[in-house]
Amino acid sequence: MATASPKSLYWKGVRTAAPFLLMVTPFGLLFGVVATEAGLSLAHTMGFSIVVIAGAAQFTALQLMTEQAPIIVILASALAVNLRMAMYSAALAPYLGPAPLWQRALIGYFNVDQTYAMSIMEYEAKPQLTVAARVAYFLGIATPICPVWYVMTYIGAVVGSTIPDAFALDFAVPITFLAIVAPAFKTLAHVAAAFTAIVLAVTLSWMPYNLWLLLAGLAGMIVGAEVERRVGRARVRPT
């Protein structure tokens, strides 16, 4: 079987990512609106989206900023939300690790939920892909998603409160993550991690400054890792 060229994989990535624009567009608009309503200038809002480029962490930090939370809590909460990026990187490393440094730096910057989720599914389904083809596919996915995030943030910040409430832009946040997370529930470890995080998030929702988010996320990762360790050990145990 002939291996697909990097160019064809790049355009396949663009096509694969296109449907996510239906969620990235309102998500970016919403952040722009919320950020300016919270008092951030246009420059600060755009800097937030361009430097951080992580919607969930941006919303978390912004909410805590409006609540006048201590800076250490804001930083810790945003970091906790973005810890998933470290796990994404670890999962992508076997496939993209041999790429040149500048390509890995670019991939690290554009390593967001959508680029990771769609890339890892392609890599696992087609392990014969070359490193160049994998990089091209990843960047193809990032091409429509990340620039649109910047543009929509800008439009949301400029247009602001003129967007009618009937548009219900906030629907984009849960829908985006449901679309990304649901297909990933492939193992008992994934389910255990999600269930633990959900239960603790609901149980500890009374905690101030969204501290429940830190504890629920940490507990979910611990439980998921432990379940995966036990399942792996059971598989290699001699009969």
Steps between C-alpha positions, in 0.01 A plus 500: 500500500641839400562743783311829476715804429542779758310737269199271475506442876512875561184560298335200658567662838343826381189316383479293817519809722247706302189379692654620827468857374132475592614487864823700491322801349247560783760391759740772385224758473388421852848545645541834326168621637559374854856633514405854399198498731736401781704814433786371284618724220502380140878456515479297822218286362687422180824438687313258725374296203822511299741419784289252697292359210303275738136592532415309817800638690425850372140486624614357834759772556261773389227388737743494793633843404149645513453338842820671623656165583862494620748489213639166619152347476449640150834365379452162669149458360602591146798266526281217628260542208792497257673197652316294242732654242792322666315171460422587139870566439600171658254313279620677184872464576538145358356620169644851472811482719741440208384821323744795481510732802328791325214274394464362852493857636223589255309186589539579870348843449207368295445198727140562601207269559388478139844457344592231750176304486483477122873443452535217749205314344664522156841393632360200687294392199793540256829420676677473163490879445836671472601770748469764228146383421403505868631854541316610186173348624535668840569841344214447257263463794642810668469713184123567512457475877763724660482805270119494526538502880703822477264665252185410693654622825569834330147526358347409836713761676413771249131420458454414867159547652331568164476123445141404597455271799281282278815379326590310821870487419578323827364176356828463312707426810335172612426390144863540398632286782228237465592459134867460590474288813222257414692308229795466739314277745664186368628336818402442860769747608343779292155432643631476858687830469198680356259354757728593792547855376126550441399368844756712682422809293135478598573408862758776554326773300449699822873578524604862427713616207422185298734298720276201433638505148854440621403215730260331258748513213787372712291217645378402154855475366614296801211255475538465123874432530448247777228314310719488190792368710289226654347399166844490339639288781206259472567455128863401546436274799576138405205263499 
